[in-house]
């Protein structure tokens, strides 16, 4: 696609009800303003998740801009989207670090997952979008998304919340109130607003109550300021992120080349399923808003996300995904111009060249992250339930109920399966394998009246099982969207 856009409405604000299509734009001044809105919308989650995963947030912001440009070029501007940091890999990264893996192991594992995602996108492009429903029906994708989110609950309870429980509680409450109380654009960026609020509140608490004595990120009890700007003062205004180093046994994340381990790769591969579902849903949402059938480019969009992840992690950046926050901005403005996304991507790249900006992000207090991750991780988990609801998944059918329930409990309980002394499957990886394999196995051996309708298991008083003659269906026909 040539980087040319047709100027519409004389470059001025569109009249009520009018839209600006992906290949159109307003004046460059208005387009830059819209690009700034997209930057703010993606900003909070894009730098929070790298911090949670122990990666460099400055590099993540920069590479999100690079990945977005690559995405737009691959889909030839048909799907206006911003690629921010993906939350789907957080659980796998936590598992890698729990097994003493470091940042090079993390980015190496995610890079391979990006390759798998890109390959899946290519297959979907040539086989058709319908293959998604057959291999990964909504009952399975919903379960995988849910177990990824809920598996992270112990991270909140043991790492972030104890660092400053009162700040965490206040920030959590503020985010909840802002998410439902603020209207329009600010309601959609409640996480970002809550982070700024928590940052400022932590600084005020330092002035009023003094230092806090509590566990730090490593679990060691220390007395410290909630907000420490020493690193910000020492950082340069301009420059590329530093290389990853280990100082006094503590890793300081920066750019680096990835390292590869089969064990660690298996821990993050379940995120590919979540990303396929997420990308498919976002493409459907954009198609509905623009009134254009985008199924023919769905495979390209998924592959482009995989390519973005590969590019970002190849230098130590974070995994990427299309962002619902930015889709919300388009829904509010009715401006779908890809020109605004190119502007947002360039702004993100410029931010990535400021070490002082990166240091400011890295200084985010642990208590603030505690309040935010409570909400974020819960939202990831419940997104799985949303997939079930939107696709009318029928859990009165044991084909849907039994395999999924087993996989979710295995993941949340962090159950492990020791294959050899050096190879253990556990948590999200094992739960995902059980969910997918058990679902297709159950469907293969189930009698026709369960596969195609007939007797179903219903929920009733203990010991009571009823038979219903109405055909439940496995899931709604069609795909998530």
MIMITOR-451232 format. One record per residue (C-alpha): residue in three letters; x, y, z. Coordinates in steps of 0.001 Angstrom, whole numbers, padded with zeros to 6 digits, always signed. Layout:
ALAXYZ/...
***
This chain:
UNK+000000+000000+000000/UNK+001326+003405-000925/UNK+001364+005730+002038/UNK-001275+007986+000557/UNK-004628+008926+001988/UNK-007514+010794+000400/UNK-008311+014002+002288/UNK-012036+014086+003126/UNK-014393+016742+004518/UNK-011843+019359+003487/UNK-009647+018014+006273/UNK-012069+019244+008928/UNK-013989+017393+011639/UNK-016500+015036+009994/UNK-020195+015912+010343/UNK-022291+013847+012817/UNK-022666+010251+011658/UNK-019955+010523+009006/UNK-016892+008261+009010/UNK-013294+008512+007848/UNK-012269+005248+006195/UNK-008853+003555+006551/UNK-007579+004983+003252/UNK-008784+008506+004072/UNK-007610+011184+006452/UNK-008381+014623+007815/UNK-005886+017494+007919/UNK-002469+016523+009274/UNK-003083+018654+012356/UNK-006259+016730+013209/UNK-004618+013439+012230/UNK-001729+014107+014618/UNK-004252+014882+017364/UNK-006009+011573+016716/UNK-002652+009809+016728/UNK-001951+011306+020153/UNK-005248+009872+021411/UNK-004171+006439+020205/UNK-000854+006820+022042/UNK-002625+007636+025314/UNK-005083+004760+024811/UNK-002377+002133+024386/UNK+000082+003666+026798/UNK-000921+002286+030182/UNK-001068-001409+029338/UNK+001825-001228+026883/UNK+004297-000230+029590/UNK+002640-001918+032593/UNK+002894-005423+031163/UNK+006628-005225+030345/UNK+007260-004179+033950/UNK+005210-007142+035161/UNK+007151-009484+032860/UNK+010500-008037+033939/UNK+011271-006558+030510/UNK+012309-003028+029576/UNK+009244-000751+029219/UNK+011112+001883+027206/UNK+012090-000746+024644/UNK+008543-002126+024673/UNK+007073+001274+023778/UNK+009592+001722+020969/UNK+009080-001728+019490/UNK+005291-001428+019709/UNK+005601+001448+017249/UNK+007832-000598+014942/UNK+005471-003599+015158/UNK+002449-001410+014393/UNK+004042-000072+011211/UNK+004910-003624+010113/UNK+001337-004742+010852/UNK-000198-001948+008777/UNK+002125-002675+005871/UNK+001389-006430+005911/UNK-002409-005980+005961/UNK-002043-003160+003401/UNK-003993-000782+005604/UNK-007161-002906+005567/UNK-007264-003385+009351/UNK-006509-000171+011288/UNK-005006-001344+014588/UNK-002274-000550+017088/UNK-000017-003328+018381/UNK+000669-002848+022075/UNK+002175-005217+024651/UNK+000265-008489+024971/UNK-000978-009602+028377/UNK-001455-013167+027212/UNK+002173-014084+027847/UNK+002349-012856+031437/UNK+001451-016219+032961/UNK+004018-018079+030880/UNK+006691-015518+031711/UNK+005945-015838+035423/UNK+006393-019609+035068/UNK+009697-019151+033216/UNK+011088-016876+035906/UNK+009847-019249+038603/UNK+012125-021851+036997/UNK+015069-019414+037173/UNK+014788-018291+033569/UNK+015924-014746+032783/UNK+014970-012147+030178/UNK+016879-013792+027315/UNK+014937-017010+028004/UNK+011668-015080+028159/UNK+012109-013278+024851/UNK+013452-016398+023123/UNK+010394-018404+024127/UNK+008022-015618+023063/UNK+009841-015184+019740/UNK+009142-018819+018895/UNK+005507-018313+019900/UNK+005443-015356+017501/UNK+006691-017593+014701/UNK+003949-020118+015508/UNK+001350-017335+015515/UNK+002571-016071+012149/UNK+002455-019602+010716/UNK-001076-020046+012066/UNK-002074-016812+010364/UNK-000687-018023+007044/UNK-002646-021283+007361/UNK-005826-019395+008205/UNK-005275-017130+005213/UNK-005083-020050+002799/UNK-007564-022428+004491/UNK-010150-019800+005375/UNK-011313-018244+008636/UNK-013709-021162+009216/UNK-010817-023409+010217/UNK-010583-021438+013491/UNK-013953-022695+014646/UNK-013134-026303+013862/UNK-009730-026494+015530/UNK-010255-023934+018276/UNK-013981-023570+018928/UNK-015102-020832+021341/UNK-015434-023280+024245/UNK-011702-024016+023955/UNK-010444-020490+023266/UNK-012565-019113+026096/UNK-011136-021681+028493/UNK-007535-020946+027506/UNK-008006-017196+027929/UNK-009659-017768+031294/UNK-006956-020065+032672/UNK-004228-017634+031546/UNK-005824-014803+033518/UNK-006795-016664+036670/UNK-003477-018492+036882/UNK-001913-015087+037634/UNK-003824-014541+040872/UNK-000922-015768+043067/UNK+001380-013190+041425/UNK-000818-010382+042714/UNK-001119-011961+046144/UNK+002572-012719+046667/UNK+004512-010147+044604/UNK+002696-006849+044141/UNK-000039-006487+046772/UNK+002220-007055+049821/UNK+004569-004237+048744/UNK+001977-001636+049783/UNK-001440-003080+050542/UNK-003183+000236+051233/UNK-002002+001890+048040/UNK-002983-001288+046163/UNK-006462-001241+047699/UNK-007011+002447+046946/UNK-005740+002145+043363/UNK-007869-000928+042739/UNK-010951+000901+044010/UNK-010115+003993+041956/UNK-009691+001965+038753/UNK-013032+000216+039297/UNK-014827+003516+039926/UNK-013183+005248+036970/UNK-013866+002354+034597/UNK-017608+002594+035233/UNK-017920+006245+036251/UNK-015880+008054+033613/UNK-017502+008562+030244/UNK-016135+008152+026743/UNK-012414+008177+026124/UNK-011335+008499+029764/UNK-013426+005507+030748/UNK-011551+003404+028207/UNK-008152+004451+029572/UNK-009106+003940+033231/UNK-006042+001717+033766/UNK-003711+004476+032597/UNK-005500+007154+034627/UNK-005435+004859+037665/UNK-001713+004332+037238/UNK-001052+008079+037155/UNK-003305+008531+040189/UNK-001508+005748+042084/UNK+001898+007168+041224/UNK+000891+010585+042582/UNK-000786+009068+045650/UNK+002349+007073+046493/UNK+004404+010279+046350/UNK+001911+011991+048687/UNK+002030+009035+051112/UNK+005834+009322+051199/UNK+005488+013001+052197/UNK+002800+012340+054847/UNK+003629+008915+056304/UNK+007320+008566+055442/UNK+009009+005423+054216/UNK+007334+002034+054131/UNK+008725-001252+055485/UNK+007416-004167+053445/UNK+008513-006827+050947/UNK+010070-005485+047737/UNK+009729-007181+044366/UNK+012066-009982+045445/UNK+010165-010659+048671/UNK+012868-009195+050942/UNK+011592-006948+053762/UNK+013126-003499+053271/UNK+012507+000084+054361/UNK+012255+002405+051359/UNK+010423+005252+049684/UNK+007400+004255+047668/UNK+008576+006478+044816/UNK+012294+006661+044069/UNK+013394+009082+041344/UNK+017146+008417+041616/UNK+017153+006440+038380/UNK+015096+009107+036641/UNK+017510+011876+037627/UNK+020517+009872+036430/UNK+018986+008852+033082/UNK+019744+010709+029863/UNK+017037+012524+027953/UNK+017962+010905+024659/UNK+019491+007535+023857/UNK+018780+003917+023019/UNK+017857+001585+025916/UNK+020894+000069+027615/UNK+021844-003567+027193/UNK+020523-006060+029742/UNK+022963-006452+032643/UNK+023072-008262+035980/UNK+024237-006154+038934/UNK+024632-007637+042428/UNK+022603-010634+041344/UNK+019714-008466+040071/UNK+018891-008277+036380/UNK+018401-004798+034901/UNK+016435-005386+031687/UNK+017328-003688+028429/UNK+017955-004793+024883/UNK+019421-008244+024334/UNK+019462-011182+021952/UNK+017106-014064+022818/UNK+017995-017560+023986/UNK+015942-020680+023274/UNK+014822-023541+025518/UNK+012189-026145+024654/UNK+010952-026213+028247/UNK+010402-022460+028348/UNK+008888-022367+024848/UNK+006188-024822+025902/UNK+005277-022551+028805/UNK+004309-019649+026526/UNK+002805-021476+023528/UNK-000725-021490+025054/UNK-000724-017716+024622/UNK-000822-018262+020850/UNK-004362-019605+021182/UNK-005403-016549+023160/UNK-003836-014246+020578/UNK-005599-015994+017695/UNK-008929-015529+019456/UNK-008085-011946+020386/UNK-006984-010964+016879/UNK-009996-012636+015294/UNK-012303-010763+017646/UNK-010619-007448+016902/UNK-010796-007990+013137/UNK-014502-008769+013484/UNK-015005-005618+015572/UNK-013237-003418+013013/UNK-015233-005060+010207/UNK-018468-004268+011996/UNK-017470-000639+012543/UNK-016243-000055+008998/UNK-019018-002072+007349/UNK-016510-004106+005346/UNK-015995-007877+005253/UNK-012485-008412+006621/UNK-012549-012217+006819/UNK-010279-012423+003728/UNK-007547-010536+005609/UNK-008049-012175+009007/UNK-005213-014612+008402/UNK-002945-011759+007335/UNK-003794-009823+010498/UNK-002981-012790+012730/UNK+000244-013441+010832/UNK+001161-009752+011042/UNK+000744-009839+014818/UNK+003096-012822+014910/UNK+005641-010965+012792/UNK+005367-007960+015123/UNK+006067-010179+018126/UNK+009067-011761+016411/UNK+010554-008374+015518/UNK+009982-006930+018991/UNK+011385-009874+020956/UNK+014381-010327+018659/UNK+015958-007313+020392/UNK+014524-007921+023874/UNK+011183-006177+023484/UNK+007744-007354+024571/UNK+005181-009473+022689/UNK+002508-007574+020792/UNK-001198-007785+020063/UNK-003917-005630+018562/UNK-005392-003339+021199/UNK-009081-003062+022055/UNK-008361+000322+023658/UNK-007516+001765+020261/UNK-010518+000131+018656/UNK-012538+001982+021296/UNK-011013+005279+020178/UNK-012124+004537+016618/UNK-015616+003672+017793/UNK-015850+007003+019611/UNK-014383+009193+016855/UNK-015599+007209+013805/UNK-012187+007932+012296/UNK-010607+004715+011010/UNK-007732+006343+009149/UNK-004516+004341+009229/UNK-002674+007669+008994/UNK-003473+008258+012679/UNK-001929+004884+013536/UNK+001253+005688+011666/UNK+001439+008916+013676/UNK+000911+006998+016933/UNK+003602+004489+015967/UNK+006133+007227+015211/UNK+005371+008960+018536/UNK+005912+005661+020384/UNK+009259+005171+018643/UNK+010325+008686+019687/UNK+009347+007946+023312/UNK+011482+004819+023083/UNK+014561+006960+022486/UNK+014261+008654+025896/UNK+015993+006740+028732/UNK+014591+009275+031221/UNK+011086+008344+030110/UNK+011943+004660+030529/UNK+013345+005259+034015/UNK+010165+007099+035018/UNK+008109+004105+033952/UNK+010418+001649+035718/UNK+009997+003606+038976/UNK+006283+002731+039161/UNK+005611+001740+042818/UNK+004853-001917+043502/UNK+001684-001061+045391/UNK+000305+000717+042339/UNK+000985-002362+040224/UNK-000752-004413+042902/UNK-003982-002465+042536/UNK-003842-002451+038762/UNK-002947-006120+038279/UNK-005880-007218+040435/UNK-008173-005654+037874/UNK-006142-006528+034764/UNK-005650-010198+035581/UNK-009303-010580+036494/UNK-010323-008915+033241/UNK-008124-011310+031261/UNK-009764-014263+032970/UNK-013299-012989+032488/UNK-012599-012278+028839/UNK-012727-016048+028488/UNK-016221-016052+029974/UNK-017161-013281+027544/UNK-016088-015477+024632/UNK-018365-018228+025957/UNK-021314-015878+026402/UNK-020969-014179+023018/UNK-020851-017577+021307/UNK-023616-019097+023449/UNK-021486-022045+024561/UNK-023777-024665+026115/UNK-022276-026103+029295/UNK-025203-028441+029803/UNK-023449-030546+027157/UNK-020691-032631+028821/UNK-018545-032372+025688/UNK-018129-028711+026584/UNK-018308-028975+030360/UNK-016040-031846+031363/UNK-012789-031285+029390/UNK-012808-027530+029990/UNK-013396-027850+033728/UNK-010457-030239+034032/UNK-008104-027974+032085/UNK-009001-024848+034035/UNK-008501-026473+037440/UNK-005149-027948+036375/UNK-003954-024514+035274/UNK-005225-022475+038208/UNK-003981-025053+040704/UNK-000576-025083+038975/UNK-000729-028876+038733/UNK+002402-030437+037248/UNK+003182-033531+035211/UNK+006781-034751+035351/UNK+007725-036218+031979/UNK+011426-036600+032779/UNK+013711-035240+035477/UNK+014416-032217+033279/UNK+011045-031780+031577/UNK+007920-030896+033536/UNK+004590-029626+032225/UNK+002602-027523+034654/UNK+000121-024701+035100/UNK-000986-022920+031947/UNK+000883-025215+029549/UNK-000530-028421+031005/UNK-004001-026915+031426/UNK-004089-025805+027796/UNK-002958-029188+026492/UNK-005585-030953+028605/UNK-008332-028546+027477/UNK-007622-028916+023747/UNK-006754-032611+023676/UNK-009544-033672+026036/UNK-012144-031632+024159/UNK-011356-033187+020786/UNK-011024-036643+022363/UNK-014388-036257+024102/UNK-016000-035103+020895/UNK-014514-038027+018979/UNK-015850-040694+021373/UNK-019154-039038+022305/UNK-022362-040538+020924/UNK-024085-038638+018109/UNK-026863-037325+020375/UNK-024208-035378+022364/UNK-022251-034157+019342/UNK-025322-033079+017398/UNK-027934-032516+020091/UNK-029945-034776+022376/UNK-029452-035826+025988/UNK-027461-033367+028016/UNK-026208-033095+031552/UNK-027953-030376+033534/UNK-027047-028785+036826/UNK-029377-029594+039676/UNK-029382-030590+043357/UNK-026559-032902+044491/UNK-026968-036388+043105/UNK-029634-035373+040599/UNK-028906-035663+036868/UNK-031639-034780+034437/UNK-032028-035620+030775/UNK-033172-032970+028376/UNK-034411-033860+024903/UNK-033736-030423+023462/UNK-030631-030232+021259/UNK-028131-028039+023081/UNK-025579-027675+020307/UNK-021927-027434+021123/UNK-021472-023769+020519/UNK-023059-021093+018470/UNK-022325-021455+014799/UNK-019828-018919+013616/UNK-016829-017342+015206/UNK-016113-014984+017993/UNK-016674-011421+017072/
***
